[in-house]
């Protein structure tokens, strides 16, 4: 990426998915998190706010303990109806599905040989 943005044009929304049957992503309340988890959450939220591409068509969702907080922040963004989220594994696939985001596969975006 070319450098940090000072402000994102994305705005918050309480609902990303139009499907009422998709359960909301459950993340512990900030007040119950340990100091380390609070720091991870702040870092993940800042990364999404500052670096999420405005006109993204496909976004890879990784795995690990911090990705939960990144997806939590992604779910607050508007205009994600046409964005495809590609998981790197089981955990990220579950986050995408439970969050009501559009699930894609890496094979859809791999170069043809």
Buried (B, 14 or more C-beta within 10 A) or exposed (E): EEEEBEEBEBEEEEEBBEEEEBEEBEBEEEEEBEEEBBEBBEEBBEBBBBEBEEEBEEBEBEBEEBBBBBBBBBBBBEBBEEBBBBBBEEBBBBBBBBBBBBBBEEEEEEEEE
